[in-house]
Amino acid sequence: MKTSVKKIGNSKGVILPPSFLAQFNLDKDSDINIEIKPEGILITPSTNPRENWEAAFQEAFEQGDEPESDYFRGITNEFDETEWTW
């Protein structure tokens, strides 16, 4: 497909057809990664980097790994006591 670079506000952009976006389940609010490659620009869907953390933690526990201590437990300051809300 041939297209052109368009002025969008103070920036420039490329309009992608809906069929291209649909192939990767992307919509107007989707996060993407953009990389500069020697042969051009590569656009890929962004994945959730924490997606498999729970399974990885469970596997580590099963192998005998233990979580690090909470080094900040018991340490508070005036901001924590009077201004911070949970």
ZARO-911970 format. One record per residue (C-alpha): residue number from 1; residue in three letters; x, y, z. Coordinates in pm, 1 decimal, always signed. Layout:
N
 pos code       c1       c2       c3
 NUM  Ala        X        Y        Z
...
END
This chain:
86
 pos code       c1       c2       c3
   1  Met     +0.0     +0.0     +0.0
   2  Lys   +128.0   +344.2    -83.6
   3  Thr    +36.9   +638.9   +141.0
   4  Ser   +185.7   +973.0   +240.3
   5  Val   +300.6  +1153.1   +551.9
   6  Lys    +39.7  +1402.5   +672.7
   7  Lys    +60.0  +1703.8   +901.6
   8  Ile   -122.9  +1632.3  +1229.6
   9  Gly   -107.4  +1935.3  +1460.4
  10  Asn   +260.1  +2015.4  +1520.9
  11  Ser   +357.9  +1661.6  +1421.6
  12  Lys   +345.8  +1439.9  +1117.4
  13  Gly   +173.3  +1104.3  +1088.7
  14  Val    +66.1   +822.9   +865.2
  15  Ile   -297.7   +714.2   +842.8
  16  Leu   -333.6   +335.6   +862.9
  17  Pro   -638.3   +171.1   +710.3
  18  Pro   -879.4     -3.4   +950.3
  19  Ser   -809.2   -339.5   +785.3
  20  Phe   -441.3   -312.7   +884.3
  21  Leu   -531.2   -233.6  +1245.9
  22  Ala   -794.1   -508.8  +1262.8
  23  Gln   -533.4   -773.9  +1175.0
  24  Phe   -365.0   -705.6  +1510.9
  25  Asn   -677.2   -617.8  +1714.4
  26  Leu   -570.1   -254.3  +1742.1
  27  Asp   -811.5    +33.1  +1790.5
  28  Lys   -774.0   +405.5  +1857.7
  29  Asp   -670.1   +346.6  +2220.9
  30  Ser   -423.7    +61.9  +2159.2
  31  Asp    -62.5    +87.2  +2269.2
  32  Ile   +200.4    +12.3  +2007.6
  33  Asn   +578.4     -8.5  +1987.0
  34  Ile   +762.2   +182.5  +1714.2
  35  Glu  +1117.9    +86.7  +1620.9
  36  Ile  +1358.0   +233.2  +1368.8
  37  Lys  +1512.8    -43.3  +1157.2
  38  Pro  +1767.7    -12.7   +875.6
  39  Glu  +1495.0    -97.4   +623.9
  40  Gly  +1227.6   +131.8   +770.7
  41  Ile   +988.2   +181.3  +1061.8
  42  Leu   +846.2   -124.3  +1240.0
  43  Ile   +514.6    -88.2  +1424.6
  44  Thr   +411.8   -375.0  +1652.7
  45  Pro   +134.4   -422.8  +1907.8
  46  Ser   +246.8   -351.1  +2262.8
  47  Thr   +207.9   -640.4  +2502.7
  48  Asn   +148.1   -627.5  +2873.5
  49  Pro   +499.1   -679.5  +3019.1
  50  Arg   +352.2   -806.0  +3346.9
  51  Glu   +116.4  -1049.3  +3177.4
  52  Asn   +283.2  -1370.1  +3301.8
  53  Trp   +428.3  -1242.4  +3629.4
  54  Glu   +189.2  -1434.1  +3855.1
  55  Ala   +280.1  -1767.5  +3693.8
  56  Ala   +651.6  -1680.5  +3709.0
  57  Phe   +626.6  -1592.8  +4080.2
  58  Gln   +439.4  -1915.7  +4152.0
  59  Glu   +703.4  -2118.5  +3970.3
  60  Ala   +980.3  -1942.2  +4165.0
  61  Phe   +805.4  -2015.6  +4496.9
  62  Glu   +769.5  -2381.4  +4399.2
  63  Gln  +1143.7  -2393.1  +4327.6
  64  Gly  +1220.0  -2258.3  +4675.3
  65  Asp  +1278.5  -1891.6  +4599.8
  66  Glu  +1146.7  -1651.6  +4860.4
  67  Pro  +1044.8  -1288.0  +4816.9
  68  Glu  +1279.0  -1015.2  +4936.1
  69  Ser  +1203.1   -846.1  +5265.3
  70  Asp   +998.2   -529.1  +5269.6
  71  Tyr  +1280.9   -289.4  +5347.9
  72  Phe  +1040.1     -0.1  +5400.5
  73  Arg   +809.8   -169.4  +5651.1
  74  Gly   +787.5    +40.4  +5965.2
  75  Ile   +945.6   +345.6  +5806.2
  76  Thr   +708.4   +639.5  +5784.5
  77  Asn   +730.6  +1016.2  +5778.1
  78  Glu   +493.8  +1304.8  +5842.1
  79  Phe   +361.6  +1298.2  +5484.3
  80  Asp   +275.5   +930.1  +5517.6
  81  Glu    +93.0   +990.2  +5843.6
  82  Thr    -99.0  +1308.9  +5764.0
  83  Glu   -134.7  +1360.8  +5387.8
  84  Trp   -120.6  +1028.7  +5208.4
  85  Thr   -450.4   +849.4  +5156.9
  86  Trp   -478.4   +487.7  +5050.4
END
